[in-house]
Amino acid sequence: MSQVLSELGKILEERKAADAEKSYVASLYRSGLNKILEKVGEEATETIIAAKDAKTNGNNEEVIYETADLWFHTLVMLSELGEGPEAVIAELERRFDLSGLEEKANRTKK
Ligand SMILES: N=c1c2ncn([C@@H]3O[C@H](COP(=O)(O)OP(=O)(O)OP(=O)(O)O)[C@@H](O)[C@H]3O)c2ncn1[C@@H]1O[C@H](COP(=O)(O)O)[C@@H](O)[C@H]1O
């Protein structure tokens, strides 16, 4: 797993005990799951807009920035639910040798 994701997962866990006045992540935990989900929604929308703009202007800088915001907020969401980035990495690893179509067919069988 990416060292950055792993380290960030640890920091997010540590921030559960941090002062919400001094830490953005702690302030999100204090606000609760609905606020975190609102941020995930906001960042997803901003990412979509940035991707459309990138296609038009040929510059990917903004879409990379917004995608980082989106990934970050989804990691905070998972952390709030007691999960870390390793769980998502493990799920992606599980899918490695499966074609997307096969994986989708397996999903509907569940
Ligand atoms: N990777 C990030 C990261 N990415 C984005 N953000 C914050 O996410 C917010 C993005 O939301 P917006 O763009 O909507 O900004 P905003 O208008 O201030 O947000 P709202 O007031 O609307 O909630 C900004 O405040 C960014 O600073 C992040 N904040 C923290 N991290 C990581 O988390 C660690 C812990 O952060 P703290 O808890 O703040 O110490 C940091 O060391 C970083 O590694």
The ligand as an SDF file (V2000), in Angstrom:
LIG
                    3D

 44 47  0  0  0  0  0  0  0  0999 V2000
   -4.6780   15.7960    3.3650 N   0  0  0  0  0  0  0  0  0  0  0  0
   -5.2670   16.6110    4.0690 C   0  0  0  0  0  0  0  0  0  0  0  0
   -6.2320   17.5160    3.5090 C   0  0  0  0  0  0  0  0  0  0  0  0
   -6.6890   17.6780    2.2520 N   0  0  0  0  0  0  0  0  0  0  0  0
   -7.5950   18.6650    2.3090 C   0  0  0  0  0  0  0  0  0  0  0  0
   -7.7150   19.1390    3.5790 N   0  0  0  0  0  0  0  0  0  0  0  0
   -8.5720   20.2060    4.0760 C   0  0  0  0  0  0  0  0  0  0  0  0
   -9.8760   19.9730    3.5990 O   0  0  0  0  0  0  0  0  0  0  0  0
  -10.5550   21.2060    3.4780 C   0  0  0  0  0  0  0  0  0  0  0  0
  -11.1500   21.2370    2.0840 C   0  0  0  0  0  0  0  0  0  0  0  0
  -12.3900   21.7180    2.1810 O   0  0  0  0  0  0  0  0  0  0  0  0
  -12.8200   23.0360    1.3900 P   0  0  0  0  0  0  0  0  0  0  0  0
  -12.0040   23.1650    0.1580 O   0  0  0  0  0  0  0  0  0  0  0  0
  -14.2640   22.9360    1.2460 O   0  0  0  0  0  0  0  0  0  0  0  0
  -12.3390   24.1180    2.4220 O   0  0  0  0  0  0  0  0  0  0  0  0
  -13.1810   24.9010    3.4860 P   0  0  0  0  0  0  0  0  0  0  0  0
  -13.9990   25.9020    2.7440 O   0  0  0  0  0  0  0  0  0  0  0  0
  -12.1610   25.4270    4.4600 O   0  0  0  0  0  0  0  0  0  0  0  0
  -14.1190   23.8230    4.2290 O   0  0  0  0  0  0  0  0  0  0  0  0
  -15.5130   24.1190    4.9590 P   0  0  0  0  0  0  0  0  0  0  0  0
  -15.2910   25.2840    5.8770 O   0  0  0  0  0  0  0  0  0  0  0  0
  -16.5280   24.3270    3.8750 O   0  0  0  0  0  0  0  0  0  0  0  0
  -15.7960   22.8200    5.7260 O   0  0  0  0  0  0  0  0  0  0  0  0
   -9.5270   22.3120    3.6720 C   0  0  0  0  0  0  0  0  0  0  0  0
   -9.6300   22.8380    4.9830 O   0  0  0  0  0  0  0  0  0  0  0  0
   -8.2110   21.5690    3.5070 C   0  0  0  0  0  0  0  0  0  0  0  0
   -7.1450   22.1230    4.2420 O   0  0  0  0  0  0  0  0  0  0  0  0
   -6.8860   18.4340    4.3530 C   0  0  0  0  0  0  0  0  0  0  0  0
   -6.6400   18.5010    5.6930 N   0  0  0  0  0  0  0  0  0  0  0  0
   -5.7360   17.6280    6.2130 C   0  0  0  0  0  0  0  0  0  0  0  0
   -5.0570   16.6910    5.4470 N   0  0  0  0  0  0  0  0  0  0  0  0
   -4.1180   15.7210    6.0820 C   0  0  0  0  0  0  0  0  0  0  0  0
   -4.5940   15.4290    7.3840 O   0  0  0  0  0  0  0  0  0  0  0  0
   -3.5710   15.6890    8.3240 C   0  0  0  0  0  0  0  0  0  0  0  0
   -4.1950   16.1330    9.6310 C   0  0  0  0  0  0  0  0  0  0  0  0
   -4.8000   17.4140    9.4590 O   0  0  0  0  0  0  0  0  0  0  0  0
   -5.2120   18.2550   10.7430 P   0  0  0  0  0  0  0  0  0  0  0  0
   -6.1930   17.4250   11.4800 O   0  0  0  0  0  0  0  0  0  0  0  0
   -5.8130   19.5440   10.2440 O   0  0  0  0  0  0  0  0  0  0  0  0
   -3.9620   18.4770   11.5300 O   0  0  0  0  0  0  0  0  0  0  0  0
   -2.6760   16.7430    7.6740 C   0  0  0  0  0  0  0  0  0  0  0  0
   -1.3760   16.7040    8.1820 O   0  0  0  0  0  0  0  0  0  0  0  0
   -2.7150   16.2930    6.2160 C   0  0  0  0  0  0  0  0  0  0  0  0
   -1.7960   15.2330    6.0350 O   0  0  0  0  0  0  0  0  0  0  0  0
  1  2  2  0
  2  3  1  0
  2 31  1  0
  3  4  1  0
  3 28  2  0
  4  5  2  0
  5  6  1  0
  6  7  1  0
  6 28  1  0
  7  8  1  0
  7 26  1  0
  8  9  1  0
  9 10  1  0
  9 24  1  0
 10 11  1  0
 11 12  1  0
 12 13  2  0
 12 14  1  0
 12 15  1  0
 15 16  1  0
 16 17  2  0
 16 18  1  0
 16 19  1  0
 19 20  1  0
 20 21  2  0
 20 22  1  0
 20 23  1  0
 24 25  1  0
 24 26  1  0
 26 27  1  0
 28 29  1  0
 29 30  2  0
 30 31  1  0
 31 32  1  0
 32 33  1  0
 32 43  1  0
 33 34  1  0
 34 35  1  0
 34 41  1  0
 35 36  1  0
 36 37  1  0
 37 38  2  0
 37 39  1  0
 37 40  1  0
 41 42  1  0
 41 43  1  0
 43 44  1  0
M  END
$$$$
